[in-house]
Amino acid sequence: MGAEATLRSMGITVPEVVPPLAAYVPAVRSGNLVFTAGQLPARDGEMLAVGKVGAEVTEEQAYECARQAALNALAAIRAEIGSLDDIKRVVKAVVFVASTPDFTAQPKVANGASEFLGEVFGDAGRHARSAVGVPVLPLDVPVEVELVVEV
């Protein structure tokens, strides 16, 4: 089963591409790779959470934010290539986590994106990853996700 059918079977609708906040495009194809801009955890025009993980945002909420941001990255990819079924593999995910200085579970938050990609793409969803703690992200969201995929 392809990625599009898998998402439908999961009851997930790929959203419209979230419009850029500044001077960039949501995704760029170079050869057989597609790179996304950082995607935020927006759903239906609202951010799922705002604030820092370890303060205003729980680890569980941040996990869900990472999952939503990964879905938004897939929306950007789909808009660039036409169908998620054309993705051969997820190459890399970068997950930024805005957190308090004492919060050290960024990899667990990033699993929200990684596990979602595994559910959608199976073995082709296994990827290299960086989970990076940062002091602040745009619009005070707790998570931002970038993807690189091979098509």
C-alpha positions as CSV (number, residue, x, y, z in Angstrom):
1,M,0.0,0.0,0.0
2,G,1.3,3.4,-0.9
3,A,1.7,6.4,1.4
4,E,-1.5,8.1,0.2
5,A,-3.6,5.0,0.9
6,T,-1.8,4.4,4.3
7,L,-2.7,7.9,5.4
8,R,-6.3,7.4,4.4
9,S,-6.5,4.1,6.3
10,M,-5.1,5.9,9.3
11,G,-7.9,8.5,9.0
12,I,-5.5,11.3,8.2
13,T,-6.1,13.9,5.6
14,V,-3.0,15.7,4.2
15,P,-3.7,19.4,4.9
16,E,-3.1,22.3,2.5
17,V,0.4,23.6,2.6
18,V,0.9,26.1,5.4
19,P,1.8,29.4,3.8
20,P,5.4,30.6,4.5
21,L,5.9,33.2,7.3
22,A,8.7,35.0,5.4
23,A,10.7,35.0,2.2
24,Y,11.0,31.2,1.4
25,V,9.2,28.4,-0.2
26,P,7.7,25.3,1.7
27,A,9.7,22.8,-0.3
28,V,12.4,22.6,-3.0
29,R,13.3,19.7,-5.3
30,S,16.9,19.3,-6.4
31,G,17.5,16.2,-8.5
32,N,15.9,13.2,-6.7
33,L,15.8,15.0,-3.3
34,V,13.1,17.2,-1.8
35,F,14.0,19.5,1.1
36,T,11.3,21.1,3.2
37,A,11.5,24.4,5.0
38,G,10.9,24.1,8.7
39,Q,7.3,23.2,9.3
40,L,5.4,24.2,12.4
41,P,2.7,22.3,14.3
42,A,-0.3,24.1,12.7
43,R,-3.7,22.4,12.3
44,D,-6.7,24.2,10.9
45,G,-4.9,27.5,11.1
46,E,-4.0,27.2,14.8
47,M,-0.8,26.1,16.5
48,L,-1.3,23.0,18.6
49,A,0.7,24.5,21.4
50,V,2.9,27.5,22.2
51,G,5.6,27.8,24.8
52,K,8.6,25.8,25.9
53,V,8.7,22.1,26.5
54,G,9.4,21.6,30.2
55,A,7.4,24.7,31.1
56,E,4.1,25.5,29.3
57,V,4.2,22.4,27.1
58,T,4.4,18.8,28.2
59,E,6.6,16.2,26.5
60,E,3.4,14.5,25.3
61,Q,2.0,17.7,23.8
62,A,5.4,18.3,22.1
63,Y,5.3,14.7,20.7
64,E,2.0,15.5,19.1
65,C,3.4,18.8,17.8
66,A,6.3,16.9,16.1
67,R,3.8,14.5,14.5
68,Q,1.7,17.4,13.1
69,A,4.7,19.3,11.9
70,A,5.9,16.1,10.1
71,L,2.4,15.9,8.4
72,N,2.7,19.5,7.4
73,A,6.1,18.7,5.9
74,L,4.5,15.9,3.9
75,A,1.9,18.4,2.7
76,A,4.8,20.7,1.4
77,I,6.4,17.7,-0.3
78,R,3.1,16.6,-1.9
79,A,2.6,20.1,-3.3
80,E,6.0,20.0,-4.8
81,I,5.9,16.4,-6.4
82,G,2.2,15.7,-6.7
83,S,1.8,12.4,-4.7
84,L,3.4,11.1,-1.6
85,D,3.5,7.7,-3.3
86,D,6.5,9.0,-5.3
87,I,8.6,9.1,-2.2
88,K,11.2,6.3,-2.3
89,R,12.5,7.0,1.2
90,V,12.7,9.5,4.0
91,V,16.4,10.4,4.1
92,K,16.6,12.8,7.1
93,A,14.5,14.6,9.7
94,V,15.7,17.5,11.7
95,V,13.5,18.3,14.7
96,F,14.0,21.5,16.7
97,V,12.5,21.5,20.2
98,A,12.2,24.8,22.1
99,S,12.7,23.8,25.6
100,T,13.8,24.8,29.1
101,P,17.5,24.5,29.8
102,D,16.9,21.5,32.1
103,F,14.7,19.5,29.5
104,T,16.9,16.8,27.9
105,A,14.3,14.5,26.2
106,Q,14.4,16.2,22.8
107,P,14.9,12.7,21.2
108,K,11.6,11.5,22.7
109,V,9.8,14.6,21.3
110,A,11.4,14.0,17.9
111,N,10.0,10.5,18.0
112,G,6.6,12.0,17.3
113,A,7.8,12.8,13.8
114,S,10.0,9.7,13.3
115,E,7.4,7.2,14.5
116,F,4.7,8.9,12.3
117,L,7.0,8.6,9.2
118,G,7.6,5.0,10.0
119,E,3.8,4.4,10.2
120,V,3.3,6.0,6.8
121,F,6.3,4.7,4.9
122,G,7.3,1.5,6.7
123,D,11.0,0.7,6.3
124,A,11.3,3.5,3.7
125,G,10.4,5.9,6.6
126,R,13.4,5.0,8.6
127,H,15.8,8.0,8.5
128,A,18.8,9.8,9.9
129,R,17.8,12.4,12.4
130,S,18.9,15.3,14.5
131,A,16.9,16.3,17.6
132,V,18.1,19.8,18.6
133,G,17.1,21.8,21.7
134,V,16.8,25.5,21.0
135,P,15.7,28.5,23.2
136,V,12.9,29.7,20.9
137,L,11.2,29.0,17.6
138,P,9.0,31.1,15.4
139,L,5.6,32.1,16.9
140,D,6.8,30.6,20.2
141,V,5.9,27.1,19.0
142,P,7.6,24.2,20.8
143,V,8.6,22.1,17.7
144,E,9.7,22.7,14.1
145,V,10.4,19.8,11.7
146,E,12.4,19.7,8.4
147,L,12.5,16.7,6.1
148,V,14.6,15.5,3.2
149,V,13.1,12.8,1.1
150,E,14.2,10.9,-2.0
151,V,11.8,10.7,-4.9
